Amino acid sequence: MDLQTRKLNIIQYLIELKDEKLFNKIETIIKDKVGNKKMKPFTQEELLSRAKQSNDDYLAGNVKTQEDLEIESENW
């Protein structure tokens, strides 16, 4: 099973999870691991800049197909 599928499975599991105590434990673990990276939301300017760059890349043909990405991910 590839990483993307495993991530989606975990998301689905969390969506269906009803045990508050277990969810709190999972949340604490994630915050401990990710919290050190100082995640912050994008500013409006950053978001617009990223969207423009994505559009420019798409119009220039700088894209990969799903099949290309699947083949590439097999080599990770």
C-alpha positions as CSV (number, residue, x, y, z in Angstrom):
1,M,0.0,0.0,0.0
2,D,1.5,3.4,-1.0
3,L,1.8,6.3,1.4
4,Q,-1.0,8.3,-0.2
5,T,-3.5,5.5,0.3
6,R,-2.3,5.0,3.9
7,K,-2.9,8.7,4.6
8,L,-6.4,8.6,3.1
9,N,-7.1,5.5,5.3
10,I,-6.1,7.3,8.4
11,I,-8.2,10.3,7.5
12,Q,-11.2,8.0,7.0
13,Y,-10.5,6.3,10.3
14,L,-10.4,9.7,12.1
15,I,-13.6,10.8,10.5
16,E,-15.4,7.8,11.8
17,L,-13.7,7.8,15.3
18,K,-16.1,8.4,18.1
19,D,-13.8,7.8,21.1
20,E,-12.9,11.3,22.5
21,K,-10.0,10.0,24.6
22,L,-8.4,8.1,21.8
23,F,-8.8,11.1,19.5
24,N,-7.1,13.3,22.1
25,K,-4.2,11.0,22.3
26,I,-3.8,11.0,18.5
27,E,-4.1,14.7,18.5
28,T,-1.4,15.2,21.2
29,I,1.0,12.9,19.3
30,I,0.5,14.8,16.0
31,K,0.9,18.2,17.8
32,D,4.1,17.0,19.4
33,K,5.6,15.9,16.1
34,V,4.3,18.7,13.9
35,G,4.2,21.5,16.5
36,N,8.0,21.9,16.3
37,K,7.7,23.1,12.7
38,K,5.8,26.3,13.6
39,M,3.0,25.8,11.0
40,K,1.1,29.0,10.2
41,P,-1.5,29.9,7.7
42,F,-0.6,31.6,4.4
43,T,-1.2,35.3,4.1
44,Q,-3.5,36.4,1.4
45,E,-0.5,37.6,-0.7
46,E,1.2,34.2,-0.3
47,L,-1.9,32.3,-1.3
48,L,-2.5,34.5,-4.4
49,S,1.2,34.1,-5.4
50,R,1.0,30.3,-5.1
51,A,-2.2,30.2,-7.1
52,K,-0.7,32.4,-9.8
53,Q,2.4,30.3,-10.0
54,S,0.3,27.1,-10.3
55,N,-1.7,28.7,-13.1
56,D,1.4,29.8,-14.9
57,D,2.9,26.2,-14.5
58,Y,-0.3,24.7,-15.9
59,L,-0.5,27.0,-18.9
60,A,3.2,26.4,-19.6
61,G,2.6,22.6,-19.6
62,N,4.5,22.0,-16.4
63,V,2.2,19.3,-15.2
64,K,2.3,15.5,-14.4
65,T,-0.4,13.0,-14.9
66,Q,-1.7,10.8,-12.1
67,E,0.0,7.9,-13.8
68,D,3.3,9.8,-13.8
69,L,3.0,10.5,-10.1
70,E,2.1,6.9,-9.3
71,I,5.2,5.6,-11.2
72,E,7.4,8.3,-9.5
73,S,6.1,7.4,-6.1
74,E,7.0,3.7,-6.5
75,N,10.6,4.8,-6.4
76,W,10.4,6.6,-3.1
